[in-house]
């Protein structure tokens, strides 16, 4: 009996122990994160004075708070707020309440009542302003709750009469951010019903504070009105007069906001008619606003002048005569009130008789008219752009130049009139202003034709020592129209001087002359005998083809000859030979020509539009042909992939527009070919010791597939989510192949277990990232794995490898959708050319600078991804990260890298070559699909400690330029 009781005791004990054993993990997890509210409560209770409490609050603000703990923390803070007497501590608590309200996943509607109640008993103006700021945060976090918004608006209106400017500022800001766009504002408060008149519009309430005694409140009122406009409320036209009066305010912040307010109203009511003060004249509102903002270009504050100049550039609906007045400091007659003939005759009749000259000034006007009262535009606004372009601050001059550009692009007549002013800005003392002026003239070049005197001023900038200025000017000349053949001759002469002084500008000068010749063939024609030094009777010596200046002349002439069929008759025999040479060596600069008596360009003339139209069709047909690969045997399928890859690479060489798409498809098919070869029957039907060589080949193929997938993802831009999912699918297949090969060749269970766990994490990551694309991956490798996922998670590593091997060999080719807008990142190193046989000599142990000049196409974020690699003959490799300032952006999707690389090495016995190339760095964590959505919007704390740790990012580099070889010779140091 005792033994039986003892057994029962043990059984009951074991049951009692077993039940909590199942719940233990949950309790441990809960206890591993101590409550933030409890910790804060303990800290605040320990505080003996306000200074200690403030220190505890500052320390608490540096730590993240989980979403489930926010409400408890808020309750503790509010409890301590009511007890605290020190203003600084209450101010910090109010600030923390606003920060906590921004926490992701927390709805602050539960603390609205408490936050509003704290306002009623608060005496400190600073704390009151901070509490209103907290209410503003809460209101923006609850956009779908009209009742909360109405309560907050009522609170703001109640405190608008506060004596402290900060409280009035926050109230106005709250009205601007939360004011009802489509409903009137109701005032039910006891003390406000009489003063505010019952139902009033939020705009009228805000506009009452345009005349507040504090300039900061006036600024806040203007910004609140602008905030209403940004939220979609149409501002009332009656606000215009009040905004115009604020343009003459004593404080620059008010004037700056008033300029913005006047501009908004001019865009909302451009055709409204407004009267001119002290006269019977009326003009359009947009013209009146343009004149008033033009007057602000002469403001005393340079920041207001910058804003006024920028604002003028966006007022495209202004009348032409108002626009032209900004270029003349004298008031034009078009903007001065003219008296009609009837009025003049009536005055003459009223005088009674003509002047006899006997009385002094008997024909003087009866009244003296003030010129300001009869002008349609204020005299201070005349010549606004002239004042802006002559301003002492270069920021104002840049803003004026940009505004001129925007207005000139929409008005060809205005572009012609402002041409002289823009050309004069080429002589500005600040490089940034000169560069911006060149860019602006380039943008409006389609509307203008340069005279010889203007071209002379423009070409004088070629003497500038700044490479950016010279190249921008070359770009300008490419698209500029000139009027006479003397202009062509002058431009050619100055460009040749530039080429002689700065030999590194060779490619830029050649490109400039290419466009100059193709735009002006009729002006180049009479200059051909002089340019080519030909004579009707005598033979002239043949020029040297190694002379860059002679090549520049030939580029100009040959491009002009393309549109001028009579020009080749003026060529000498050696000119034809030089054309054939340049057509092969510089095909991007020399166009195909039909030369009489020579079949040089029969191939070029045959290239019609049919081949251009059929190229995309051929690309699509190639991908469709590959989709039938499932029906072929292994040798035939591999041959089909080989031929298709060859055709696609050739298509990319012939059609530059399709080069990115063709190379992308060819690389993808290359991955499929490598995978197919690695999964051959003979490799998997033999024992491991009998096929070691095949295993090594398959391992290399898997590694190569991984590298190619990273190229597909990071070397090409314009990919959509389905194409990225296809790339990750191939990468997952390669990782599965690596795992299978690891299991076949490596002994030991621990490495295999870790590899299996890593692979299962990759599958889950794929499912999480491409959840929307899974319906398009039916019957694919990953689709079959997701069906077997419960089994894979619970089986042994050896069984998992067998399932992977079977699934991988049974999975077919995943069809690639033809990319529409896809571009490949490319880089071309211009300097060094690698053609020089003269070594770059320097003393060993010291450094020598090597100039690098390269063009980058379709590179995303080059400042962080592009690197320069230097490979020495002894195998040493140096990777240099250029400075952000070394990158220029001459056009969309184009960048220019101009930098210096410092070389150093020990002494050599003879010169040798080093290789210089550009690399594209990538990180798998930088892709937009893999970044967590919460990383960009953190909660109330800027700390990322609360975020889950990201998966291990794969980093690497991709060579994307051809290497250039440079001779160097490190000499031994002299003793």
GUVEXDREN-198341 format. One record per residue (C-alpha): x, y, z; residue in one letter. Coordinates in steps of 0.05 Angstrom, whole numbers, padded with zeros to 5 digits, always signed. Each point is the difference from the previous one (the first is absolute). Example, Ala and Ser with C-alpha at 12.3 -4.5 7.8 and 13.67 -1.06 7.14 Angstrom:
+00246-00090+00156a+00027+00069-00013s
END
This chain:
+00000+00000+00000x+00056+00048+00018x+00034-00016-00065x-00064+00014-00038x-00009+00067+00035x+00072+00017-00014x-00011-00016-00073x-00062+00044-00002x+00037+00057+00032x+00055-00005-00053x-00052-00002-00055x-00037+00061+00025x+00065+00036+00010x+00022-00017-00070x-00066+00026-00028x+00005+00064+00040x+00070+00011-00026x-00017-00018-00072x-00058+00050-00009x+00041+00062+00018x+00057-00028-00042x-00041+00013-00063x-00014+00072+00020x+00070+00014+00025x+00027+00029-00066x-00056+00051-00003x+00014+00023+00071x+00074+00004-00012x-00011+00041-00063x-00046+00047+00037x+00049+00009+00057x+00059+00010-00047x-00028+00069-00018x-00013+00039+00063x-00058+00049-00003x+00021+00069-00022x-00057+00033+00037x+00020-00034+00065x+00073+00019-00008x-00019+00072-00015x-00047+00002+00060x+00055-00025+00045x+00050+00051-00027x-00048+00058+00008x-00017-00022+00071x+00074-00001+00017x+00008+00072-00023x+00008+00046+00060x-00004+00065-00039x-00018+00026-00069x+00071-00004-00026x+00004-00075+00014x-00068-00011-00033x+00022+00039-00061x+00064-00043-00005x-00042-00064+00005x-00046+00025-00055x+00059+00018-00045x+00030-00070+00010x-00067-00031-00015x-00007+00040-00065x+00063-00033-00027x-00029-00071+00005x-00051-00031-00047x-00069-00018+00024x-00040-00060-00026x-00069+00012-00028x-00035-00041+00055x+00035+00041+00055x-00017+00070-00027x-00068+00007+00034x+00027-00020+00068x+00058+00049-00008x-00048+00056-00019x-00043-00013+00062x+00062+00003+00045x+00022+00065-00033x-00069+00032+00007x-00003-00021+00073x+00067+00032+00014x-00020+00062-00041x-00058+00016+00047x+00046-00007+00060x+00059+00040-00028x+00007+00074+00016x+00063+00015-00040x-00013+00029-00069x+00061-00032-00033x-00021-00070+00021x-00072+00010-00024x+00028+00028-00065x+00042-00063-00010x-00059-00045+00016x-00044+00036-00051x+00056-00009-00051x+00004-00075+00015x-00075-00007-00008x+00006+00027-00071x+00058-00046-00016x-00036-00061+00028x-00061+00016-00043x+00043-00012-00063x+00016-00072+00019x-00018-00048-00055x-00061-00041+00015x-00024+00044+00058x-00066+00037-00006x+00002+00064+00041x-00075+00009+00004x+00001-00028+00071x+00041+00059+00026x-00037+00056-00035x-00045+00015+00060x+00058+00001+00049x+00041+00045-00045x-00057+00049-00008x-00014+00000+00075x+00071+00019+00015x-00009+00065-00038x-00055+00026+00046x+00044+00003+00063x+00066+00019-00033x+00027+00069+00018x+00068-00002-00035x-00002+00027-00071x+00059-00042-00023x-00031-00064+00026x-00067+00020-00031x+00034+00009-00068x+00033-00069+00006x-00067-00032+00018x-00032+00031-00061x+00057-00028-00042x-00014-00069+00030x-00074+00008-00019x+00022+00017-00070x+00040-00065-00003x-00060-00039+00026x-00046+00033-00052x+00046-00017-00058x+00004-00072+00025x-00077-00005-00002x-00020+00028-00068x-00063-00043-00004x-00032+00026+00065x-00040+00064-00014x-00025+00005+00072x+00071+00002+00027x+00020+00051-00053x-00060+00044+00018x+00018-00003+00074x+00072+00019-00014x-00022+00058-00044x-00046+00026+00055x+00059-00004+00049x+00044+00039-00049x-00053+00054-00009x-00009+00006+00075x+00075+00014+00012x+00009+00047-00059x-00009+00058+00047x+00060-00020+00043x+00050+00055+00013x+00061-00044-00015x+00020-00001-00074x+00021-00074+00003x-00070-00022+00020x-00032+00041-00056x+00051-00030-00049x-00018-00071+00020x-00074+00015-00003x+00006+00028-00071x+00043-00059-00021x-00052-00047+00028x-00055+00036-00039x+00040-00004-00064x+00016-00074+00007x-00068-00023+00027x-00050+00052-00023x-00060-00029-00036x+00008+00009-00075x-00074-00009-00018x-00038+00023+00062x-00009+00066+00037x+00030+00009+00068x-00052-00001+00057x+00012+00040+00063x-00040-00023+00059x+00046+00026+00053x-00031+00049+00048x+00050+00055-00007x+00011-00006-00074x-00071+00000-00027x-00005+00075+00001x+00070+00018-00022x+00004-00051-00056x-00071+00006-00023x-00027-00071+00005x+00018-00039-00062x+00064+00024-00034x+00047-00026-00052x+00068-00024+00023x+00032+00046-00052x-00031+00062+00030x+00024-00020+00069x+00071-00009-00024x-00001+00064-00041x-00019+00040+00062x+00071-00013+00025x+00033+00028-00063x+00001+00065+00039x+00025-00028+00066x+00049+00043+00038x+00052-00055+00002x+00035-00014-00067x+00009-00073+00018x-00075-00008+00007x-00011+00036-00067x+00049-00049-00032x-00035-00059+00033x-00068+00025-00026x+00026+00004-00071x+00031-00069+00005x-00064-00029+00028x-00038+00029-00060x+00051-00031-00047x-00009-00066+00037x-00074+00003-00014x+00016+00010-00073x+00046-00060-00001x-00055-00042+00031x-00048+00017-00057x-00040+00059+00027x-00010+00056-00050x+00023+00066+00031x-00050+00057-00004x+00017+00056-00048x-00012+00053+00053x+00065-00023+00034x+00039+00031-00059x-00004+00072+00026x+00022-00021+00069x+00059-00040-00028x+00021+00059-00043x+00002+00046+00060x+00045-00049+00036x+00051+00006-00057x+00022+00066+00032x+00005-00029+00071x+00061+00018+00042x+00021-00072+00011x+00031-00043-00055x-00034-00066+00023x-00068+00033-00010x+00019+00029-00068x+00027-00068-00022x-00065-00036+00019x-00040+00056-00032x+00036-00009-00066x-00019-00074+00001x-00073+00018+00017x-00005+00050-00057x+00027-00051-00048x-00051-00052+00022x-00057+00048-00011x+00026+00020-00068x-00001-00073-00021x-00071-00010+00028x-00032+00063-00030x+00045+00022-00058x-00055+00032-00042x-00035+00037+00056x-00002+00076-00007x+00029+00043+00055x-00001+00077+00003x+00062+00042+00001x+00001+00045+00063x-00017+00074-00011x-00022-00010-00072x-00057-00028-00041x+00044-00052-00035x-00007-00075+00009x+00048-00056-00017x+00004-00076+00006x+00017-00027+00068x+00059-00041-00027x+00030+00063-00031x-00010+00040+00064x+00032-00056+00041x+00058-00004-00049x+00013+00074+00008x-00002-00003+00076x+00046-00061+00003x+00047+00034-00050x+00004+00058+00049x+00023-00049+00054x+00063-00016-00042x+00026+00066+00027x-00016-00019+00073x+00050+00015+00055x+00006-00074+00020x+00038-00044-00048x-00041-00061+00020x-00064+00036-00021x+00033+00021-00065x+00019-00073-00015x-00071-00024+00013x-00031+00056-00041x+00046-00015-00059x-00016-00074+00003x-00074+00014+00005x+00001+00044-00062x+00025-00059-00041x-00063-00040+00013x-00049+00055-00021x-00010-00022-00072x-00069+00032-00010x+00024+00072+00006x-00012+00047-00059x+00058+00010-00048x+00008+00075+00012x+00005-00011+00075x+00052-00053-00014x+00042+00044-00044x-00003+00057+00051x+00044-00042+00047x+00058+00010-00049x-00004+00076-00002x+00011+00046+00059x-00040+00056-00034x-00075-00005+00000x-00024-00019-00069x-00057+00038-00032x-00041-00064-00003x-00006+00001+00076x-00015+00074+00007x-00072+00022-00002x-00015+00034-00067x-00054+00053-00009x-00047-00009-00058x-00007+00051-00056x-00069+00018+00026x+00029+00017+00069x+00056+00042-00032x-00051+00039-00043x-00044+00011+00061x+00058+00030+00039x+00018+00044-00059x-00071+00025-00005x-00003+00014+00074x+00063+00043-00003x-00039+00050-00045x+00057+00020-00046x+00069-00019-00025x+00059+00028+00037x+00024+00067-00027x+00065-00001+00038x-00013+00066+00035x-00012-00031+00068x+00050-00043+00035x-00022-00074+00003x-00071+00016-00021x-00004-00068-00035x+00023-00039+00062x-00044-00058+00022x-00056+00017+00048x+00023-00053+00050x+00066-00034+00012x-00007-00075-00010x+00039-00048+00042x+00035-00049-00045x-00011-00058+00048x-00075+00010-00003x-00006-00009-00075x+00049-00058-00010x-00025-00070-00010x+00062-00027+00036x+00040+00030+00057x+00062+00036-00023x+00041-00040+00049x-00019-00064-00037x+00029+00024-00066x+00062-00038-00020x-00010-00053+00053x+00045-00050-00036x+00052+00053-00014x+00003+00014+00075x+00002-00075+00014x+00057-00013-00049x+00040+00057+00029x-00012-00018+00073x+00059-00003+00048x-00020-00069+00026x+00015-00057-00049x-00060-00040+00026x-00046+00055-00027x+00036+00001-00067x-00007-00076-00007x-00074+00004+00018x-00010+00056-00051x+00035-00041-00054x-00043-00061+00015x-00064+00042-00002x+00020+00030-00067x+00009-00071-00026x-00069-00023+00021x-00034+00061-00030x+00041-00001-00064x-00016-00073-00014x-00074+00017-00004x+00008+00065-00039x+00046+00001-00062x-00006+00076-00006x+00022+00010+00072x+00058-00049-00012x+00027+00044-00055x-00005+00062+00044x+00035-00030+00060x+00057-00030-00041x+00047+00059+00010x-00010-00002+00075x+00015-00075+00004x+00062+00007-00043x+00025+00056+00046x-00005-00048+00059x+00055-00043-00032x+00049+00051+00028x-00024-00006+00072x+00053-00006+00054x-00032-00063+00031x+00011-00065-00037x-00068-00028+00022x-00036+00060-00031x+00039-00008-00065x-00015-00074-00003x-00074+00011+00013x-00004+00054-00054x+00030-00049-00051x-00050-00054+00020x-00057+00049-00007x+00021+00024-00068x+00006-00073-00021x-00073-00012+00020x-00028+00058-00040x+00047-00009-00059x-00057-00024-00045x-00031+00070+00003x+00062+00042-00014x+00052+00014-00052x+00066+00030+00022x+00029+00062-00033x+00075+00006-00012x+00011+00047+00059x-00039-00046+00047x+00038-00061-00025x+00065+00037+00013x-00020+00011+00073x-00021-00073+00007x+00064-00028-00030x+00043+00043+00046x-00021-00048+00056x+00041-00055-00034x+00061+00031+00034x-00029-00019+00068x+00044-00046+00041x-00060-00039+00026x-00012-00064-00038x-00074+00000+00018x-00009+00069-00030x+00035-00018-00066x-00038-00065-00009x-00067+00034+00015x+00018+00052-00053x+00016-00055-00050x-00068-00030+00015x-00032+00069-00012x+00035+00009-00067x-00026-00068-00021x-00072+00026+00001x+00010+00073-00018x-00021+00032-00066x+00046+00052-00030x-00016+00050-00055x+00060+00006-00046x+00059-00040-00026x+00046+00048+00037x-00031-00027+00064x+00018-00071-00021x+00071+00022-00015x+00005+00036+00066x-00027-00059+00039x+00048-00049-00035x+00060+00045+00014x-00016+00007+00074x-00014-00074+00008x+00068-00016-00032x+00033+00048+00048x-00035-00035+00057x+00024-00068-00027x+00071+00026-00002x-00002+00029+00070x-00038-00058+00033x+00015-00065-00038x-00044-00040+00048x-00061+00035-00030x+00011-00038-00065x-00062-00044+00001x-00044+00056+00023x+00024+00047-00055x-00009-00053-00054x-00071-00014+00023x-00014+00074+00000x+00024+00008-00072x-00041-00060-00021x-00065+00034+00020x+00023+00068-00024x+00012-00028-00070x-00065-00040-00003x-00041+00062+00020x+00032+00049-00049x+00017-00037-00065x-00014+00060-00045x+00046+00045+00041x+00057-00051+00000x-00003-00011-00076x+00034+00066-00021x+00055-00012+00052x+00019-00070-00024x+00058+00020-00047x+00030+00042+00054x-00010-00051+00055x+00030-00058-00041x+00054+00044-00032x-00018-00022-00071x+00017+00037-00064x-00033-00004-00068x+00067-00008-00038x+00054-00021+00048x+00007-00061+00044x+00006+00016+00074x+00038-00042+00050x-00038-00054+00036x-00013+00019+00074x+00022-00044+00057x-00056-00047+00023x+00029-00001+00071x-00015+00074+00009x-00062+00009+00044x-00013+00068-00031x-00004-00029-00071x-00046-00055+00025x-00044+00054+00031x-00005+00036-00067x-00017-00065-00036x-00055-00016+00051x-00031+00068-00013x+00003-00008-00076x-00023-00072-00004x-00061+00013+00044x-00018+00060-00042x+00008-00042-00064x-00054-00049+00023x-00054+00053-00014x+00037+00034-00058x+00009-00046-00060x+00042+00051-00039x+00055+00003+00052x+00037-00066-00016x+00018+00029-00068x+00047+00048+00036x+00038-00056+00034x+00070-00020-00023x+00022-00073-00007x+00033-00005+00068x-00064+00027+00032x-00037-00062-00024x+00053-00045+00029x-00003+00038+00066x-00075-00008+00000x+00006-00075-00006x+00050-00001+00057x-00041+00044+00046x-00064-00038-00017x+00031-00062+00029x+00038+00031+00059x-00050+00054+00021x-00066-00027-00025x-00039+00037+00055x+00026+00067-00027x+00001-00011-00075x-00067-00015-00035x-00010-00047-00060x+00006+00039-00065x-00016-00018-00073x+00065+00020-00033x+00001+00003-00076x+00039-00056-00034x+00015-00038+00064x-00042-00056+00030x+00023+00017+00070x-00067+00000+00036x-00044-00048-00037x-00011-00039+00065x-00020+00063+00037x-00049+00021-00054x-00035-00067+00002x-00017+00008+00074x-00074+00019-00003x-00055+00008+00050x-00022-00072-00011x+00057-00028+00040x-00015+00048+00057x-00072-00021+00002x+00015-00075-00004x+00052+00001+00056x-00050-00001+00059x-00041-00053-00037x+00063-00043-00008x+00014+00007+00075x-00070-00023+00018x+00003-00058-00049x+00066-00023+00031x-00031-00002+00069x-00061-00036-00027x+00045-00052-00034x+00036-00014+00065x-00067-00014+00035x-00006-00064-00041x+00064-00028+00031x-00040-00047+00045x-00017-00043-00060x+00072-00011-00021x+00053-00049+00023x+00059+00026+00040x+00050+00008-00058x-00051+00034-00044x-00023+00046+00055x+00072+00021+00015x+00014+00014-00073x-00064+00042-00005x+00021+00041+00061x+00070+00009-00029x-00026+00026-00066x-00051+00045+00033x+00052+00031+00046x+00046+00012-00060x-00057+00034-00039x-00020+00044+00058x+00071+00024+00013x+00009+00016-00074x-00067+00037+00001x+00025+00043+00058x+00062+00019-00040x-00041+00020-00062x-00058+00036+00034x+00024+00045+00056x-00072+00016+00020x-00012-00073+00016x+00069-00014+00029x-00024+00000+00072x-00060-00046-00012x+00039-00047-00045x+00059-00007+00048x-00047-00010+00058x-00036-00057-00035x+00065-00031-00023x+00029+00001+00071x-00064-00032+00027x+00002-00055-00052x+00074-00010+00016x-00019-00015+00072x-00052-00050-00024x+00052-00033-00046x+00050-00007+00058x-00054-00029+00044x-00020-00050-00054x+00072-00023-00010x+00009-00009+00075x-00062-00044+00006x+00021-00050-00053x-00020-00073+00011x+00070-00030+00003x+00020+00045+00058x-00056-00023+00046x-00001-00074-00019x+00073-00013+00020x+00033-00006+00067x+00036+00062+00026x+00072-00028-00005x-00012-00016-00073x-00021+00069-00022x+00044+00048+00040x+00016+00041-00063x-00074+00007-00016x-00014+00021+00072x+00053+00055-00006x-00032+00023-00065x-00069+00002+00030x+00026+00038+00061x+00032+00052-00045x-00064+00005-00041x-00042+00013+00063x+00048+00055+00022x-00001+00031-00069x-00076-00001-00001x-00001+00037+00066x+00047+00053-00027x-00041+00008-00064x-00064+00009+00040x+00031+00057+00040x+00020+00032-00067x-00071-00008-00025x-00028+00034+00062x+00049+00057+00010x+00031+00013-00068x-00067+00013-00034x-00051+00055+00017x-00074+00003-00016x-00017-00070+00025x-00070-00013+00025x-00017-00045+00059x-00015-00061-00042x+00068+00002-00034x+00034+00008+00068x-00039-00059+00025x+00024-00041-00060x+00072+00018+00016x-00008-00020+00073x-00032-00065-00023x+00062-00018-00040x+00044+00020+00059x-00041-00046+00044x+00012-00057-00049x+00075+00013+00001x+00000+00000+00077x-00038-00066-00002x+00052-00029-00047x+00055+00023+00047x-00035-00033+00058x-00006-00066-00037x+00073+00001-00021x+00020+00016+00071x-00038-00060+00025x+00032-00045-00052x+00072+00021+00011x+00007+00023+00072x+00002-00046+00060x-00031+00023+00065x-00070+00015+00023x+00008+00068+00034x+00018+00040-00063x-00056-00034-00038x-00051+00017+00054x+00020+00074-00001x-00003+00001-00076x-00070-00030+00001x-00024+00051+00050x+00028+00056-00041x-00034-00027-00063x-00068-00004+00036x+00009+00072+00022x+00013+00019-00073x-00065-00033-00021x-00039+00037+00054x+00033+00066-00020x-00019-00013-00073x-00072-00013+00019x-00002+00064+00043x+00031+00045-00053x-00037-00025-00061x-00068-00019+00028x-00037+00037-00056x+00041-00034-00054x-00011-00072+00024x-00062-00010-00045x+00045+00013-00061x+00049-00055+00024x-00047-00059-00007x+00034-00069-00007x+00068+00032+00011x+00055-00024+00046x-00019+00047+00057x-00074-00016-00008x+00013-00074+00011x+00045+00016+00060x-00054+00043+00032x-00049-00058-00007x+00050-00046+00035x+00020+00053+00052x-00033-00035+00060x+00036-00064-00017x+00067+00035-00013x-00003+00035+00068x-00008-00064+00038x+00043-00050-00039x+00073-00019+00009x+00054+00035-00040x+00015-00062-00043x-00073-00007-00018x-00005+00075-00015x+00058-00006-00048x-00033-00058-00036x-00065+00039-00007x+00039+00060-00027x+00037-00043-00050x-00064-00030-00027x-00037+00067-00003x+00058+00036-00032x+00008-00051-00056x-00074-00002-00014x-00009+00076-00002x-00001+00031-00069x+00021+00066-00029x-00037+00060+00029x-00023+00044-00058x+00031+00070+00001x-00047+00057-00017x+00030+00049-00051x+00024+00062+00038x-00028+00065-00028x+00043+00056+00026x+00065-00031+00023x+00069+00029-00004x+00068-00029+00016x+00049+00040+00042x+00062+00013-00042x+00064+00040+00009x+00051+00024-00051x+00068+00024+00021x+00020+00060-00043x+00065+00017+00035x+00049-00033+00004x-00005-00026-00070x+00051-00056+00008x+00032+00018-00066x+00064+00034+00026x+00065-00039+00000x+00034+00051+00044x+00001-00026+00072x-00024+00043+00057x+00064+00006+00042x+00002+00015+00074x+00045-00014+00060x-00015-00064+00037x-00032+00012+00068x-00032+00064-00024x-00066+00009-00037x-00020+00023-00069x-00069+00025-00020x-00035-00034-00058x-00058+00039-00030x-00063-00041-00011x-00056+00025-00046x-00059-00047-00012x-00072+00003-00022x-00053-00040+00037x-00066-00020-00030x-00062-00023+00040x+00037-00006+00066x-00044+00008+00062x+00032+00039+00057x+00071+00002-00029x+00028+00038+00060x-00009-00062+00043x+00008-00056-00050x+00055+00017-00050x+00072-00016+00018x+00066+00001-00037x+00044-00062+00001x+00075+00001-00015x+00032-00068-00013x+00077-00003+00003x+00042-00051-00037x+00019-00036+00065x-00073-00015+00015x-00012+00056+00050x-00067+00034-00008x-00022+00067+00027x-00073+00023+00001x-00011+00075+00005x-00067+00032+00018x-00006+00068-00037x-00025+00061+00037x-00073+00021-00011x+00024+00065-00031x+00036-00038-00056x-00067-00019-00031x-00036+00046-00048x-00069-00011-00032x+00000+00029-00071x-00067-00032-00017x-00054-00048+00021x+00027-00070+00016x+00070+00025-00016x+00057+00016+00047x+00071+00022-00009x+00057-00022+00046x+00061+00046+00001x+00048-00019+00055x+00072-00015+00016x+00028-00067+00023x+00065-00001+00038x+00049-00055-00018x+00059-00024+00040x+00045-00062-00001x+00070-00024+00014x+00055+00007-00051x-00004-00039-00066x+00056-00019-00047x-00040+00016-00062x-00067+00032-00018x-00062-00042+00004x-00075+00008-00009x-00053+00009+00053x-00074-00010-00013x-00052+00052+00018x-00074-00017+00000x-00065+00022+00031x-00039-00043+00048x-00073+00002+00021x-00009-00018+00074x-00065-00032+00022x-00032-00025+00064x-00060-00046+00002x-00029+00041+00058x-00003+00063-00044x-00053-00027-00047x-00067+00034+00009x-00037-00066+00005x+00041-00027+00057x+00001+00061+00044x-00051-00003+00056x-00057+00049-00009x+00006+00025+00071x+00073+00021-00009x-00018+00064-00034x-00052+00020+00052x+00025-00013+00069x-00041+00013+00061x+00006+00054+00052x+00074-00018+00012x+00053+00004-00055x+00033-00062+00027x-00002-00064-00041x+00012-00046+00059x-00072-00023-00001x+00002-00023-00072x+00012-00074-00014x+00071-00015-00022x+00004-00003-00076x+00024-00061-00037x+00074-00003-00018x+00009+00046-00059x+00041-00025-00059x+00049+00053-00025x+00043-00002-00062x+00027+00037-00059x-00015-00005-00075x+00050+00024-00052x-00040+00041-00050x+00053+00034-00042x+00055-00025-00046x+00069+00002+00034x+00049+00053-00024x+00075-00016+00003x+00048+00055+00022x+00076-00004-00002x+00033+00021+00065x+00072-00002+00024x+00016+00007+00075x+00073+00022+00003x+00046-00015+00059x+00011+00060+00046x+00066+00037-00008x+00046-00004+00059x
END
